[in-house]
Amino acid sequence: MSLKKTSLLLIMFCLFSSFISVPNTFGIELDEATRTIKVNKEGKTTVLTAEQLKRGKRLFNSSCGQCHVGGVTKTNPNLGLDPEALSLATPARNNIDGLVDYMKAPTTYDGLESIAEIHPSIKSANIFSRMRSLDDDDLFDIAGHILIQPKIVSEKWGGGKIYY
């Protein structure tokens, strides 16, 4: 190979390498207000880190996304993961604690009966193997992903067939 071609390839490699190694240059930077979510029903809040957002999205997609893509519920399209539906559940699931509790031991929308045998959860990890390896930090990050999505994609989250 000629010196010109080698030099050109080396320059292209260096430019390409520097382009792909710049972390999050073209990604969406979310401000603190957007990353702030409710932790409990009393109103305590927390600010999610970029790492929590990334992990929550990955874990949600791998553990929950098959049935809840875009915040909808494929098995019950009338009930999604949108803020209104989460807030009207009993107990309310529009905060981290409520969602983590639900992922550990899911109940019907009115909170009266366990649905652990038909909904993936920590309680039913022997049936739903994807739940076996999730710990409290993972559940926190998944809940954070669910709660922050309406702030990012607005009414599309939980919007159903209109958007997906």
Secondary structure, 3 states (H helix, E strand, C coil): CCHHHHHHHHHHHHHHHHHHHCCCCCCCCCCHHHHEEECCCCCCEEECCHHHHHHHHHHHHHHCHHHHHHHCCCCCCCCCCCHHHHHHCCCCCCCHHHHHHHHHCCECCCCCCECCCCCCCCCCCCCCHHHCCCCHHHHHHHHHHHHHHHHHHHHHCCCHHHCC
